[in-house]
Amino acid sequence: MLKVSVLFETVGSGVRMGTKIVDRRLVGCLLSSSVVFVLFCLVFPLFVILVVPFASSTATFTTRNLAQNETDEVALRAFKLKIFRDAQGVLNSWNDSSHFCEWEGITCGYRRRRVTVLNISSKGLSGSLSPYIGNLSFLKRFVLYNNSIQGEIPHEFGRLRRLKYLILSNNSLVGEIPANLSHCSRLVELYVQGNKLVGKIPSKFDSLYNLEVLSLSRNNLTGQIPSFLGNLTSLKVLAVSYNSFGGNIPHSLGRLKNLTVLRLGVNNFFGTVPHSFYDLSSLEIFCV
């Protein structure tokens, strides 16, 4: 490294720098400028390392949040477009005059301002379900019972990984119960009774270990009651009456120690009631 030495010598009112006499004030300015330059060289890299990335990440976080909020709004508007009759005008508030978190039937999380609840039950709605609902990635509760919703349950509902309550009772839904609802691993209550659903209970439902209520009554479901339901030990309510289920009632249901309601009536079962049912000490309502 090159080392430079400057000799300072006082001469009258000036200072001799090397062979030249320079005014003291000029020397002070030179020294002050040198100090500022050195400090700048030391501080600026720290600024670049510490402050700039933080500002950049904050901007990225804000942009991401805005994009996600727009996704929620687009999904809600798509839901509204699928409704062709709104008897009570519940969706009139769904417009640009207010933030979507303030729309009727919508609840958002406090921090992220993402939709967590969509509750529009008993409002006289007619229409169908938009697959865009599957983009409401923070949705925990979807309640739409006692309306006139037609069509199928969109497979996109399987993307709702935070969903805990899906309540679609007493509508006019058709088709099969989507098997990929099994991806909603946090699901606690599934109510789809009082529709026109067909097919079997999806075998993939064997992974819904948090399920407490499975209400499928008053549909056109067929097949047998799957024995894996006996492994869903969180179940408290199992209602499958008024369908076309057949075969034997599985003995495995006797393992559901938390079961309080078991509705099996008006199906095509044969055989006898399993002896294991005598161990269901919490059972309060039993219909067969």
N, C-alpha and C positions, 0 to 999 in steps of 0.2 A: 504494500500500500504506500502511495506517495505521501510524504509528510511535508507540510508547508509551515514555515515559521515566519512570523512577521515581527520585526523589532519596533517597539514603540519607545519614543524618547521625547520627553517634554522640552519644548523650545518656546519660551515666552508664553504667548497666549495660544500657541498651537502645539501640535504633536508631530514629531518627526516619524514618518512611516517609511522605513528604509532610508532613502535619500531625499524624500520629499517632505515638506512641512505642510501639514493639513490642519484646518481649523478643528478645535475640540468638538464643536457641535456636529460637524460632519462625521467625526469618528463615532460619536454617540449614536448618530443615526445609522451608521454602518453596522455598529454592534447590535442595535435594536433590531434592525432588519434581519441580521443573521439569526438572532434568537427566535424571531417570529417564523422564519423559514424552517429552522430546525424543529420547532414545535409543530408546525404544519406537517412536516414530513413524518413526525411521530404519530400525530393524532389522526390524520386523514386515512391511513390504512386501517386503523381501528374502526373508524366510522364506516368504511366500506365493508369490513368484516362483520360488524355487529348490527348496525342500523339498517343498512340497505336490504339485507336478507329478510329482516323482520318486517320492514315496510312492504317488501314484495310478497311475503307469505300472508300478511294481513290483507293485502289487496286481492290475492288469490282466493283466500277464505271468503271474503265478501262477495267476490264474483261468483264463486261456487254456490254460496247461499242464495244469491239472487236467481241463479239458473235453476236451482232446485225449487225455489218458491214458484217460479214460472211453470215448472213441470206440474206442480200441484194445481195451479190455476187452470192450466190447459186440461188436466184430467177432469176437473169439476165442470168446466164448460162443456166438455165432451159428454159428461153424464147428463147435463141439462138438455143437450141436443137430442138425446135418445128418449126424452120424456115428451109425449105429444099431448098429454092432458094433465093439467095441474089444477085440480078442482078448488083447492084452497089458496092458490096463489103463493105457495110457500117458496117458490123459486123466483119470485119477483125481486127479491133482494139480491139475487145473484147477478149483479151488474157492475159497471165500472165506477159507480158512485161511492163504493166502499171497498176496503181490502177484503179478500175472500175469507179471511179468518173471522170476519164479522157477518158473513152470510148466514142466514137461518139454517140451523141444522149442522153447522160446522163448528168444530172445536179444534184449536191449534195448540201446539206446545208453546210454553212461555218463552223459551230461549231461542229455539230455531225457527219458530213461526211456521211449522209444518203441520199439515192436517193429521190429527190423531183420532178424531171421531167424526163420522158422517152418520147422523141420526135423523132420518126423515120417515118416521113410522106413522101409519094411520092418517095420511094426508091426501088420499084420493088420487095418487099418482098413477098414470097409465103410460106404458112404454116398455123399454127393455134396458138391460144393463150394458153399459159401455165397457169394452175391454180396457180402456184407458184408466179405469179405477185401479188396475194392477200397477200403475205408476205412483200411486200414493204410498210411497215406501215407508212412511212413518205411521200409517193407519193401524190403529189398535182395535177399533170398534166400528163395525159397519152394520147399521140397524135399519131395516127397510120393510118391516113386517106390516101386514094389513094394508096393502096397496093392490094394484092390478098390474104388476110387472110381469111381462111375458118373455118368451125366448129362453135361451139357455144361460146357465151360469158360466161366464167367460173363464176359460182356462187360465187367463192372465191373473186371476185371483190367487193363483198359486205362488205369485211373486211377492205376496204380502207377508213377508217373513216376521213382521212384528204383530200380526193380527192375532187377537185373543178371542174376539166375539164376532161371529158371523151369524146374523139373525135375519133370515129371509122368509119367515113363516107367512102363510096365508097370502100367497100371490098366485100367479098362473105360470110358474116356471116349468119348462119342459126339458127333455134331454136327460142325460146321465149326470150324476154327481161327479164333478171333475176329480180324477184320481190325484192330480198334482196339488190338491188342497193339503195333501200329506206334507208338502214342503212348509206349510204354516205350522211349524213345530211347536209354537207357543199357544196354539189354539186351545181354548178352555171350553167354549160353548159353541156348538153348531146346531142351529135351528133351521130346518128346511121343511117342516111339516106343513100340510095343507097346500101342496103344489101338485104338479102333474109329472113328477120325475119318474124316470124308468131306469131299468138296469139293476145292477147289483151294488151292494156296499163295496166300495173299492178295497182291494186287498192291501193296497199301500197305506191304508189307514192304521195298519198295525204299528206304525211309528208315532202315533199321536198320544204319547204317554201323559201329556198334561190335560187331556180331554176329560171334562167333568160332566158335560151334558151332550148327548147325541140324540137329537129328536128328529125322527124321520117319518113319523106317522102320517097317514092320509096322503099317500102317494100311490104310484103304481110300480113299486119296487118288487123285484123277483129274486129267485135264488134262495140260498140258505143263509141263516144267520152265521157269519163266520166265527169259528172258534177262537180266533185271535182276540176277539173283544174281551175275553176273559183275562187277557194280559194287560189291558188298560185299566189298571187298578185304581186310578183316580176317578173313574166313572161313578157318578152319583145318580144320574138319570139316564135311562136307556128306554126310548120309546120308539117302537116300530109297528105299532098296531095299524089296522086298516091298510094293509098292503097285500101283496100276493106271495109272501115268503112261504117256503115249504120245507119239508124235511124234518129232522129232529131238532128239538131245542138243545143247543150244546151244553154239556155238563160244565164246561169251563166257566160259564157265567156265574157259577157258584163261588168262584174265587173273588168276586167283586164285593169285598167286605164293606166298602163305603156306599154301596148302592142303596138308595132310599126309594126310588121309583123304577119299576120295571113293567112296561106295557107291551104285551105281546099279542093281545087279542085280535080277532078278525083277520086271520091269515090262514094258511093251509098246512099248518104244522100237524104232524102225527106222532104217535108214541106217547110216552108219559112225561110228566114233569120230573126233571132230574132230582135225585135225592140230595144233591149238593146244595139245592136251593134252601134246604132247611137250615143251613149254616149262615144264611144271610140275615144276621141279627139286626141290621140297621134298616131293613126293608119296611117301608110304611105303606106303599101302594103297589099291589101286584095284580095285574090283569092278564088273563090268558084265555 
